[in-house]
Amino acid sequence: MHDLVIRGGTVVDGSGGKPFMADVAVDGGLISVVGTVSAAGREEIDAAGKIVIPGFVDIHTHYDGQATWDPEMAPSSWHGVTTVVMGNCGVGFAPARPDRHQWLIGLMEGVEDIPGTALAEGMSWDWESFPDYMAALEKLPRTIDVGCHVPHGAVRAYVMGERGARNEIPTEAEIAEMSRIVEEGLRAGALGFSTSRTVIHKSIDGELVPGTTATAEELIGIGRAMARVGHGVFEMASDLQPEWNEFGWMEALSKETGLPVTFAMLQSPLKAMHWTEQMASTRGANDNGANVVAQISLRGTGILMNWRGTVHPFRMRPSWQAIAELPWPEQYARLSDPAVKAQLLGEANLPPEHPDIAPLLMIVTGGWGMQFPLGDIPDYEPAPEESIAALASAQDRDPAEIAYDLLMADQGNGFIYLPLLNYADGNLDFVRDLLLNRDDIVISLSDGGAHCGTICDAASPTFLLQHWVRDRKRGTIPLELAVRRQCRDTALLYGLHDRGLVRPGYLADLNVIDLDTLALEKPYLAWDLPAGGRRLLQRARGYVATVKSGEVTFRNGELQPARPGKVIRGPQSEPLAIAAE
């Protein structure tokens, strides 16, 4: 008798091969049989008419704080994710001197829009070194596996104190000490190192993330420490300023160490390099013997604007600022008053506190051609004629009034979608081309656990199947390619050779999905983080079951008691095949 049998499903095994009908048996947390299973299972799942795929591996998340208190790891776990890698973009909570706790919280709050009060309430801080942090993570049972980067910001502040926080140039001794700490973290099981080199990443006090202006000597010195360990991904977010010669040092580092270097590749008005130039430079580096991988997002990296979210088009108007701190029932009552509406719509925006965010605020507060109604059935690839500007022109109305009415929908819980990045063309055609034709890209940038008041892209795996495989009118991608991209490709980049395939011997990380009914539900705001912290959440329909290490963690979207998730320590070996029953 097997521990679990999934019967009669269409297996999409993660290799990129064609789907096929098969049963899947599980024993001891591993897949034991893929084929015809005659023996019964102690537990069985009827997968007739459903697809059976590996668990999703999400490599770009920010659950560094949440992972210390939350066994469920929502919302990623709601979307078939069975493995996350966190600590991206140079921010995290280890190493941490006792007098730096609040500073690290402020850094994460500013960069990733995670409520500082929730982090302060939720984290125990029973660690100082990075190995201590990993040991602390192991104390909590969880639904999914978690892997870690060593974050540059925390390392720099730990070694250099205020000088590191202010992005001053380190001495050779300080580079050596940072390298030692990174090496220590990787030997303890970290999967990589991360850094941020973008000016939009700032602490809650407006300071750049430590390491933003680090020299090539500092970055390559840390890379050499990774090479001494023999594994690890060097992850980076960057504005790709030409004078920084990012591709020059990325290529040099990868060639010298033999390790992959991965960067956030976005179609962005904030990047000095056009996305086509970014991809051409990636190819050029790899043609010269490097291993540089572009992280791409599956949809417009955007802002969900709501009265109670982090931003909305009217946040800089005096009438809003006068009520910004009131409880929501009082705000809603004021906003429902026609006189207040007329006054607010007639006002000009106040100047921004920081001039460098003025261009972004102009888009948020008046970029009507880039803003779209989200609706009860979310549309993440809206056409230009669906923008607020186009609607206003067709209806001969003030676009600000249309925006106001959209936010007031559903008793003040309406959303406006602003795809700020990846949407300069008004569609996602360039993403499809990358998914279909490039072998130097990886699906990433979900930011699970972060940007709690602005986005909820942790739902990206569901969006991948619903939109890119099934519903997209401008051209889809094959199911088998989508599954490979989000399961096996993401796992292999981080050396996780034991997952991402439905084959005997591999981890029994599986999803059983009704692809016909799979659908994202409307996002919503919840105040369920510690200290009543706010976050955007989004659920999905169509997940019949999610299985982690052979145990069912979700059935029909409902959390089950099993907590088989673990902390990943270092690369995982390719399993030996298990003989069929």
VENKAQUI-V20421 format. One record per helix or strand of 2 or more residues. SS is the DSSP state (H for helix, E for strand). FROM is the first residue (numbers start at 0). LEN is the number of residues. If there is no record, write none. Layout:
ss/from/len
SS/FROM/LEN
SS/FROM/LEN
This chain:
ss/from/len
E/1/11
E/19/8
E/29/6
E/40/6
E/50/4
E/55/3
H/65/3
H/75/4
E/80/6
H/87/3
H/97/15
H/115/7
H/129/8
E/144/7
H/151/9
H/161/4
H/171/16
E/191/6
H/215/14
E/232/6
H/241/3
H/245/12
E/260/4
H/274/13
E/291/5
E/300/5
H/317/4
H/327/8
H/337/8
H/354/12
H/367/3
E/370/3
H/383/3
H/387/8
H/398/14
E/415/6
H/428/9
E/440/3
H/456/15
H/478/15
E/509/4
E/518/2
E/523/6
H/529/3
E/532/5
E/539/2
E/542/6
E/550/5
E/557/2
E/563/2
